[in-house]
Amino acid sequence: MFYFGKSLQAAALAVTALALYVGLTEVEIKKELTMLVFGIALFLLGRTAEKRGSS
């Protein structure tokens, strides 16, 4: 469960980096914010899974 949580966190960082790229290259802010919120939720889910796996 620990490595699954770390994988989710890594995926979340990639999603937020992609959201930053979309924000810099496109004008549509709704798409950027949607991706950002999804990345944050994915990171928090990974953080929770990591904590459960390490205890």
C-alpha positions as CSV (number, residue, x, y, z in Angstrom):
1,M,0.0,0.0,0.0
2,F,3.0,2.3,0.7
3,Y,4.3,2.1,-2.9
4,F,0.8,2.5,-4.3
5,G,0.4,5.7,-2.4
6,K,3.8,6.9,-3.6
7,S,2.7,6.1,-7.2
8,L,-0.4,8.1,-6.8
9,Q,1.6,11.0,-5.4
10,A,3.9,10.9,-8.4
11,A,1.0,10.8,-10.8
12,A,-0.5,13.8,-9.0
13,L,2.7,15.8,-9.4
14,A,2.7,15.0,-13.2
15,V,-1.0,16.1,-13.4
16,T,-0.3,19.4,-11.7
17,A,2.8,20.0,-13.9
18,L,0.6,19.4,-16.9
19,A,-2.0,21.8,-15.5
20,L,0.7,24.4,-15.2
21,Y,1.7,23.8,-18.8
22,V,-1.9,24.1,-20.0
23,G,-2.3,27.3,-18.0
24,L,0.8,28.8,-19.7
25,T,-0.1,27.7,-23.2
26,E,-3.9,28.0,-23.3
27,V,-6.3,30.7,-22.4
28,E,-8.9,28.4,-20.9
29,I,-8.5,28.7,-17.1
30,K,-11.4,26.3,-16.3
31,K,-9.4,23.4,-17.8
32,E,-6.3,24.3,-15.8
33,L,-8.2,24.6,-12.5
34,T,-10.0,21.3,-13.1
35,M,-6.7,19.5,-13.6
36,L,-5.2,21.3,-10.6
37,V,-8.0,20.2,-8.3
38,F,-7.8,16.6,-9.7
39,G,-4.1,16.6,-9.0
40,I,-4.6,17.8,-5.5
41,A,-7.2,15.2,-4.8
42,L,-5.0,12.4,-6.3
43,F,-2.1,13.6,-4.1
44,L,-4.2,13.5,-0.9
45,L,-5.5,10.1,-1.8
46,G,-1.9,8.9,-2.3
47,R,-0.9,10.5,1.0
48,T,-3.7,8.7,2.8
49,A,-2.8,5.4,1.2
50,E,0.9,5.9,2.1
51,K,0.0,6.5,5.8
52,R,-2.1,3.4,5.9
53,G,0.6,1.3,4.3
54,S,3.4,2.4,6.6
55,S,1.5,1.8,9.9
